[in-house]
Structure formats: C-alpha cells, structure tokens
Amino acid sequence: MKNRQKCFKVFCDEKQLKRLELLCGGEKCACVLLEQLDLGQSGLSYHLKILVESGIVESRQEGKWTHYKISRKGSAYAGALKYL
C-alpha cells in the first residue's frame, strides 16, 4: 500500500510529471535531463531518486552517468490513471 501511495504522490506533482514526460520518449542519460530541466545535478539526482524509489522509473549505470527510463510498473500506473 505504501508503495502505491508513493507512486500516486509522484503523479500529483507537476514537476515530477514534467520529468516523466521527458522519459516518455525512451531512456535518457542524466546529462540529457540536466540540459532540459532547470535543476543542478544534485537536485536532479534527488528527484530522480524519488522516482526510482517509487518504482515508476528504473535506472542503470553506464560509466559515470546514470540512465533512466520509465518502468513497466510506471507505465501500468499511468495507464490506470487514465481510467480514474
């Protein structure tokens, strides 16, 4: 139950939704997200950590950069919201 609450809390945050929209086109490197968002690296890391911990976004390390994408669970939650 607590994990679902985290997920829906993310979907209620306009700024988190903007970050998710950027990931809708597929996996993105943190360096690309930094260019597209008005955040510093530590701020971006903090907010992406919330998305990863909620299960909506998955991450993988490649060299010094982390790449992010929407998870299957995140896609399922987004799809469910359409019907509410």
Phi, psi and omega in degrees: 000316183298322180294322177296321178298318177299317182297311183290331175297320177298317182291346178267356182260114183304318182290323177293324177298323177297318178296320178294321178301321179296331180273351180298332180281000180123183183299139179225144175284148177303328180296324178289318179296323178300321180292330187264348182242152179271065181219153171277174183298318181292322177295317179297316179301317180300311183289324178290329176299319177299316180296320179292315180296332178284344181089359182283329182236145174249152178229156173213146182268136173220106185065227180271354183254151175254138178251142184235146174210158177288134181279167175300319178299317178298319178296320180295316178296318179297319178296321180295325180296332180298333185263003179273000000 
